[in-house]
Amino acid sequence: MHTRPRILIADDDTALCDLLIDYLATQSLDARAVHSAEAALEELATTTTPPDAMVLDVMLPGMTGLDALAQIRARWDLPVLMLSGRGEPLDRILGLELGADDYLAKPAMPRELVARLRALLRRHQPKTPAAPEVLRFGTLELDASRRNARCGDTTLSLTAAEFEMLRGFLQQPGEIISREMLTEQALGRSLERYDRAVDVHVSRLRKKLTEAGSGLRIDTVRGAGYVLVQDHAG
């Protein structure tokens, strides 16, 4: 059984990959790099030791990181941190909408990258509390120890960030939760200026609750945050 988390990096900048692999090793993280989206998908499909998290660049030769992300989310459950150029805010939003857990602008500082990865890894690891934490609201039930969320017979397919965000809402149903608190709850970091990550995660979570027929909705409270309520319309 391994003790050091494994990170798969998909970036065509080989010098950056070498730098990150060396730095992550000093932080007790084992990293391996591939240089195309196709190679990343093949690695995930064939490895006997799947990574614990992935760093995925948006701009890759051939298949883009965004196209690869869509396939990754359809087949594997692991935290994905997207890397995008500073001039590509749309790509960051698209990445989050496709299921990335978080994003970081390039050039990324290795220290910041490690901090983001550790936050995602912490939130993706199964918890072993003294007593199982099962939260319920309406037809929705979330089992924190099993990392499972259901609406009746329908199991919700959630990313690690979405799961932690939903847990935060269920711990305080009917109460307004600030964007700052949701960012810390779901992503394990502070809300940054012009940060849209939490808003995109909320949008995805809204859609999944609706598609599951949960009878719940997430309302926006302008200037305050978001609130999970039962939908009594109709």
N, C-alpha and C positions, 0 to 999 in steps of 0.2 A: 504493500500500500504506500503510495507516494505521499510526501508531506509538503513538498514545494509545489505551489500552483503552477500549472502549465499555461503559457500564453502563446497563441498563434498570431503572428503578425503577417498581414498581407499588404505589402507596399513595394512598388517597383524601384524605390530609392535604396539601392543596396548599401550605400554608406550609412544612411540613417538606420537601416535595419541592424547593421553590425554594431552601431553605437548603442541602440536600444537593447539589443541582446546582452551586450557587455554590462550595461548599466542595470538592467533588470536582474542579472545574475548577482550583482552586489546587494540587491534588495530581496534576495531569497525567492526570486521568481524565475522559473525556467522558461525561456522563450525560444521559439523556432520561427524562421521567416520563410515565406514564399513570395514570389514577385509577380503574381497574376491572380486574378479572381478564379480562373480555371484551376490553377494549382491549389488554391485554398479549398475549393470544393472537393477536389480529388483527395486532398489530405484529410478532410473531415470524413469522407466516405470510406476511406481505406484504413485509417489508423486504428490500432487496437487500444490506444490510450488517448482518447479525445481530450482536447484542451479544456481548461476551466474557464477561459475567456478568450476573446478575439479582438485584435486591433485591425480595423479594415479601412484602407484608404479609399476615398471616393473615386479618385482619378487613377485608373489602372489601365494598362494596355489591353486591347481586346474587350472582354466583358468588363463593364464598370463595377465599382464596388456596390453601387445601388442595386444593380441587377443581381449580383451575387447575394446581397443581403436578403432579397426577396426569396431566393432559393434556400438560404440558410434557415430563415424563420419557418419555412414550410417543413423542414426536416429535423432541425436540431434545436435543443434548448440550452443555450449558453449566452452569457452576457456579451454584447457586441458594442465596442467603442469605435465610433466612426472618426476618421481624420479627414478634415476638409480644409481647403485653402481659405484664407481670410476673406477673399473676394467672392466666396461661394455660399452666401447665407441660405439661398434656396436649396442647395444640396444638403445642407444640414437639416433643414425642415423636412425635406423628402426622406432623408435617412431615418429620422425619428418616426415619420409616418409609416415607413416600411418596417419598423420594429427595432431600430437601434436603441440601445439603452441610454446612451449618452454620446456626445460628440466633443471633439477638441479641435481647435483651429491649428493649422500648420503655419509656421514652424512650431512644433510642440516642445515644451521643455520636458526633458525626461522625468524630472521630479514631479511635475504636474500630472504627467501620464501615469506614473506609478500611483499617485494619490487617487486618481480617478479609477484605475483598475482595482485597487484595494477596496474602494467603496463598493464597486459593483460585485466583487467577489464575496464580500461580507454579506451582502443582501441576497446573494444567490445560494449561499450555503444553507442546507436544511438546519433549522434550529432544533435544539433538544431541550425544551423547557421542562421544569419539574412537573408541571401539569400541562396537558395539551391545550393550546389556545385555539378555540373554535369560536368564530364570530358570526353572528347571524343578524340579518336585517331584511324583513320581508321574506321573499323566497330565496334570497342569497345567503349562502353559507361558505365561509372561508376557514379552512383548516390550516393553520400556520405551520404545524409540525410536518404535515405531509405536502405542504405547498400546493394545495388543491383548492380551487374555488368552483362552486357549482350553483346553478339556478335550477332548482328542481332536478331533473335528470340530465341537464345540459352542463357539461364541464367547460369552463371558460379557458381558452388558450391565451395565457398571459405571459408577457415578458417579465423578467425579474423586476424591472422598474415598475411596470403596471401592477404586479402583485403587491409590492410594498406600498404603492399608492393606494390601492384598494383596501389594504389592511388599515392604513391610516384613516381612510374615510369610515370604515366599519368600527373603528375604535371610538369615533365621535360622530355617529350618524345624526343628521339634522343640525350639526354645528358647523359654522364657517371655519374652514381651514385655510390659512394664508398660503400664498404661492411660495413664500420663504420656507414654511414648515413642510409643505409637500415636496419641495426640492430636496430638503434634508432627509425626509422620510424615504423618498423613492430613489434618490441618486447619491445620498450620503455626502453631499457637498452644499456649499452656500449658493444662494441665488446670485447670479451675476447680472451686470447691467446688460440690457437687451437680450436676456436669456429667454428663449422661447421653448426650451426643452419640456418644462413642466406642462405648458399649455398644450403641446402636441400629445403628450402622454394622456392628459385628461381627455382630449378629443378622441383618441383611440379607445380609451376605456369607456367613454360614453357610447361609442358605436357598438362595442362588444356587449355591454349591458343591454342595449336595445335589441340587438340581434338574438340574445339569449332569452328575450321576453321576461326580463327580471322584474319589470314593474317599478324600476328605480330610475332616477335621473340625477345628473350632476349639474346643478345650477351655478352660473357665474354670478358672483356678487361683486359688482364693479368697485374697484379700489380696495377690496377686502380679501377676496380669494374665491374658494369654491365650497359647495355644500352638497352632500348626498341626501336626497329626499325620496320619499315614495311618490310615485306618479299616480295621482288619483283622477287624471283626466279621462273622460269618457266613462 
